[in-house]
């Protein structure tokens, strides 16, 4: 009977030790998961900032291109009018 109790106590001790190991592993896993979530949140924030910056840059580029196009068209008109005033084909 004493041997049986010793075996039960040994098994309970092993179960208790394994439970402690499992609890520590779960705690470490939860800490790792929390750190991962924080990292993902930082990456997401930086990605959103980058996309916003990119959109702003594209909008500014389109705006600048429109201004440049208008200036180019005005310059072409000015040259065309100058050429017309010079007598047409430039041989006059």
C-alpha positions as CSV (number, residue, x, y, z in Angstrom):
1,X,0.0,0.0,0.0
2,X,2.9,2.3,0.8
3,X,4.5,1.7,-2.5
4,X,1.2,2.5,-4.2
5,X,0.9,5.8,-2.3
6,X,4.6,6.6,-3.2
7,X,3.8,6.0,-6.9
8,X,0.7,8.2,-6.7
9,X,2.7,11.0,-5.0
10,X,5.4,10.7,-7.6
11,X,2.8,10.9,-10.4
12,X,1.2,14.0,-8.7
13,X,4.6,15.6,-8.4
14,X,5.3,15.0,-12.1
15,X,1.9,16.4,-13.0
16,X,2.4,19.4,-10.8
17,X,5.9,20.1,-12.3
18,X,4.5,19.7,-15.9
19,X,1.6,22.0,-15.1
20,X,4.2,24.6,-13.8
21,X,6.2,24.2,-17.0
22,X,3.0,24.5,-19.1
23,X,2.0,27.6,-17.2
24,X,5.4,29.3,-17.8
25,X,5.3,28.3,-21.5
26,X,1.8,29.8,-21.8
27,X,2.9,33.0,-20.1
28,X,5.9,33.3,-22.5
29,X,3.6,32.6,-25.4
30,X,1.2,35.3,-24.3
31,X,4.1,37.8,-23.9
32,X,5.4,36.9,-27.3
33,X,1.9,37.3,-28.8
34,X,1.5,40.8,-27.2
35,X,4.9,41.9,-28.5
36,X,4.0,40.6,-31.9
37,X,0.7,42.5,-31.8
38,X,2.5,45.7,-30.8
39,X,5.0,45.2,-33.7
40,X,2.2,44.7,-36.1
41,X,0.5,47.9,-34.9
42,X,3.7,49.9,-35.4
43,X,4.2,48.4,-38.9
44,X,0.6,49.2,-39.7
45,X,1.0,52.8,-38.5
46,X,4.2,53.3,-40.6
47,X,2.5,51.7,-43.6
48,X,-0.5,54.0,-43.3
49,X,1.9,57.0,-43.0
50,X,3.8,55.8,-46.1
51,X,0.7,55.3,-48.1
52,X,-0.6,58.8,-47.1
53,X,2.8,60.3,-48.0
54,X,2.7,58.5,-51.4
55,X,-0.8,59.6,-52.2
56,X,0.1,63.2,-51.3
57,X,3.2,63.0,-53.5
58,X,1.2,61.6,-56.4
59,X,-1.5,64.3,-56.0
60,X,1.3,67.0,-55.9
61,X,2.9,65.5,-59.0
62,X,-0.4,65.5,-60.9
63,X,-1.0,69.1,-59.8
64,X,2.5,70.1,-60.9
65,X,2.1,68.3,-64.2
66,X,-1.1,70.3,-64.9
67,X,0.6,73.6,-64.1
68,X,3.6,72.6,-66.3
69,X,1.2,71.6,-69.1
70,X,-0.6,74.9,-69.0
71,X,2.7,76.8,-69.0
72,X,4.0,74.7,-71.9
73,X,0.8,75.3,-73.9
74,X,0.9,79.0,-73.2
75,X,4.6,79.1,-74.4
76,X,3.7,77.1,-77.6
77,X,0.8,79.6,-78.2
78,X,3.2,82.5,-77.7
79,X,5.7,81.0,-80.1
80,X,3.0,80.2,-82.7
81,X,1.7,83.8,-82.5
82,X,5.2,85.1,-82.9
83,X,5.7,82.9,-86.0
84,X,2.4,84.0,-87.5
85,X,3.4,87.7,-87.0
86,X,6.7,87.0,-88.7
87,X,5.0,86.2,-92.0
88,X,4.2,82.5,-91.9
89,X,7.0,80.2,-92.9
90,X,9.9,82.2,-91.5
91,X,11.3,83.1,-94.9
92,X,9.8,86.5,-95.0
